Amino acid sequence: MSSGGDEPVADSGAPGHSVFAWAILKSLRQIGEDQFTANYLFSSFIQPAVGGESYQLPQYSWIRDSGHEYGDFVFSRQPMAQGSSMAASPVPPGNVAGSEPDNISGGVPAAPKPATTQHVRISSGESQALLIHQVQPAYPPLARQAGIHGTVVLHALIGKDGTIKNLQVLSGHPMLTSAAVAAVKGWTYKPYYRNGEPIEVETEIDVSFKLNGAP
C-alpha cells in the first residue's frame, strides 16, 4: 500500500501529516472491527479519502514473492502494552471479524473461518456470465471535457448472495476510477456454487469509458 505520488511532510491532510498519512490515522480510529485486512482499510477508507483530497492515486496490491502469495495483512486491535507498536501478520485474504476496539497492535492472525466461507478466484469471463444487474457508470463531466477515456480495471470480491462486498482499483485514469467504483457497487451476480454451496468469489472487472468517435 502506497500513496501513489509525492509524499510531503505536511500538506492539506492535517498539521504535520500528508493527506495519505492522515487518511491512515483517521481510518484506524474509524474502523469498528477488531480485526481487518489491509485491503479493507485501503479500499473502504484510505482510497476514497485520498482521492478526494489530493492528486495522489493510492496503490495497493496483494502479497507477492514472500511465501504468502495473494494473501493480505490483517490488523488486530489489542490493549496496547507500554512500548508496543503497530504491526501486521500476513494471512490469506478474506479473514476479517470483530467489533469496537481500543488500540491496534500486531502479530495476531485472524481466526480461520469455516471452509464454506472461503472464496475462490474466477476469470472475468466467468463473472461476466453470472452478471444479472449492471449499473452503467456516469461519465465524469470533467473527464469528458478533457477528452479522457479508457478502461478502469477493478478487483472485486463478490459475496455468496451475488452482491459486491469489496472493490479495489487495479488500473485506470484517476478521473474515471471513482465513477467506475460507484457503478460497480450496484452490480448483482448469480451466486457461484461449489459442491452445492454458494461461496464468495474474487475476480477482475473492466469498466469502459468511451467518448463519441474514440476507438
C-alpha positions in Angstrom: 0.0 0.0 0.0 1.5 3.3 -1.0 0.4 6.9 -1.6 1.0 6.7 -5.3 2.7 10.1 -5.5 4.9 12.6 -3.8 4.6 12.4 0.0 5.4 15.8 1.5 5.8 16.1 5.3 2.9 18.5 5.7 0.1 19.5 3.3 -3.7 19.8 3.5 -4.2 16.5 5.3 -3.7 17.8 8.8 -0.9 19.7 10.6 2.3 17.7 10.3 0.8 15.0 8.1 0.3 14.4 4.4 -3.1 13.6 3.0 -2.2 9.9 2.7 -0.7 9.6 6.2 -3.6 11.5 7.8 -6.1 9.2 6.0 -4.5 6.2 7.5 -4.6 7.7 11.0 -8.2 8.7 10.7 -9.2 5.3 9.2 -7.7 3.4 12.1 -9.8 5.4 14.5 -13.0 4.9 12.4 -12.9 1.2 11.7 -15.1 -0.7 14.2 -13.9 -4.2 13.6 -11.5 -6.0 16.0 -9.7 -7.4 13.0 -9.5 -6.1 9.5 -7.4 -6.6 6.4 -5.1 -4.1 4.7 -7.3 -4.4 1.6 -10.4 -3.4 3.6 -8.6 -0.5 5.2 -7.3 0.7 1.8 -10.4 0.3 -0.4 -13.1 1.3 2.1 -11.3 4.2 3.9 -7.9 5.4 2.5 -8.6 5.3 -1.2 -11.8 7.4 -1.1 -10.3 9.9 1.4 -7.1 10.5 -0.5 -8.7 10.5 -3.9 -11.0 13.4 -2.9 -8.3 15.4 -1.2 -5.2 15.3 -3.4 -3.8 14.5 -6.8 -2.3 11.3 -5.5 -3.7 7.9 -6.6 -3.0 5.5 -3.8 -1.9 2.0 -4.8 -2.5 -1.4 -3.2 -1.5 -5.0 -4.2 -1.8 -8.4 -2.7 1.3 -10.0 -1.1 3.7 -11.5 -3.6 7.1 -13.2 -3.7 7.1 -13.8 0.1 5.6 -17.3 0.5 2.1 -15.8 1.1 1.2 -15.1 -2.5 -2.1 -13.3 -2.9 -2.6 -13.2 0.8 -3.3 -10.0 2.8 -2.2 -8.4 6.0 -4.5 -8.4 9.0 -4.6 -5.9 11.8 -5.8 -7.0 15.2 -6.9 -4.5 17.9 -5.5 -5.3 21.3 -5.0 -3.3 24.5 -1.6 -1.8 23.8 1.1 -2.5 26.3 3.7 0.2 27.0 6.4 0.1 24.4 4.4 -1.9 21.9 3.9 -0.8 18.3 1.7 -1.4 15.3 2.4 -4.4 13.1 0.7 -6.8 10.9 1.0 -10.5 10.0 0.4 -11.9 6.5 -2.8 -14.1 6.3 -4.9 -15.3 3.4 -7.3 -12.6 2.1 -10.8 -12.5 3.5 -10.2 -13.2 7.2 -11.9 -10.3 9.0 -14.0 -10.2 12.1 -14.9 -8.2 15.2 -16.4 -5.1 16.8 -15.3 -1.9 18.5 -11.7 -1.9 20.0 -9.3 0.4 21.8 -5.8 0.3 20.2 -4.0 -1.6 17.4 -1.2 -4.0 17.9 0.2 -6.6 15.6 1.2 -10.2 15.1 -2.2 -11.7 15.8 -3.6 -13.6 12.8 -7.3 -13.7 12.2 -9.1 -16.8 13.3 -9.6 -19.2 10.4 -13.1 -19.2 9.0 -15.1 -22.4 8.1 -14.4 -23.7 4.7 -17.8 -22.7 3.5 -16.9 -19.0 3.9 -13.7 -19.2 1.9 -13.7 -17.7 -1.6 -12.1 -18.7 -4.9 -10.8 -16.7 -7.9 -12.7 -16.9 -11.2 -11.9 -15.3 -14.5 -13.5 -12.1 -15.7 -15.3 -14.1 -18.4 -16.9 -16.4 -15.8 -18.0 -13.5 -13.6 -19.5 -11.7 -16.7 -21.6 -14.8 -17.4 -23.0 -14.5 -13.9 -23.9 -10.8 -14.1 -27.6 -10.2 -13.8 -27.8 -6.5 -12.9 -25.4 -3.9 -14.3 -25.4 -0.2 -13.4 -23.9 2.0 -16.1 -21.2 4.4 -14.9 -21.9 8.1 -15.1 -19.2 9.8 -17.3 -17.5 12.4 -15.1 -18.1 15.8 -16.7 -14.5 17.0 -16.3 -13.1 13.8 -17.8 -15.5 14.2 -20.8 -14.5 17.8 -21.3 -10.8 16.9 -21.1 -11.3 14.1 -23.6 -10.3 11.4 -21.2 -11.4 7.9 -22.0 -10.3 4.3 -21.3 -10.8 1.3 -19.1 -10.8 1.0 -15.3 -9.8 -2.4 -14.0 -11.2 -3.4 -10.6 -10.5 -6.3 -8.3 -13.8 -7.4 -6.8 -15.0 -9.6 -4.0 -18.5 -10.9 -4.7 -20.5 -12.3 -1.8 -22.4 -15.5 -1.6 -25.6 -13.6 -2.3 -24.1 -12.1 -5.5 -23.6 -8.6 -4.3 -20.3 -6.7 -4.3 -18.6 -6.9 -1.0 -15.3 -5.1 -1.8 -13.6 -3.3 -4.6 -10.1 -2.3 -5.3 -8.8 -0.2 -8.2 -6.1 -2.0 -10.1 -5.6 0.5 -13.0 -7.4 3.3 -14.8 -7.3 7.1 -15.1 -7.8 8.8 -11.7 -10.6 10.9 -13.2 -12.6 7.8 -14.1 -11.9 5.4 -11.2 -14.5 6.9 -8.7 -17.3 6.7 -11.3 -16.4 3.1 -12.1 -16.4 2.1 -8.4 -19.7 3.8 -7.7 -21.4 2.0 -10.6 -20.0 -1.5 -9.9 -21.0 -1.3 -6.3 -24.6 -1.6 -7.6 -23.9 -4.7 -9.8 -25.5 -8.0 -8.9 -24.5 -11.5 -9.8 -25.9 -15.0 -9.7 -24.4 -16.9 -6.7 -21.4 -19.0 -7.5 -21.7 -22.6 -6.3 -19.1 -25.1 -5.3 -20.0 -28.6 -4.0 -23.6 -27.4 -3.9 -22.9 -24.4 -1.7 -22.7 -20.7 -2.6 -19.3 -19.2 -2.0 -17.6 -15.8 -2.3 -15.5 -15.2 -5.4 -12.9 -12.7 -6.4 -12.5 -11.6 -9.9 -11.4 -8.6 -12.1 -14.0 -6.3 -13.7 -13.4 -4.0 -16.6 -15.4 -0.7 -16.8 -15.0 1.1 -20.1 -15.5 4.8 -20.7 -15.8 5.8 -24.4 -16.2 9.2 -26.0 -18.0 9.6 -29.3 -15.5 8.9 -32.0 -13.0 7.4 -29.6 -11.6 3.9 -30.6 
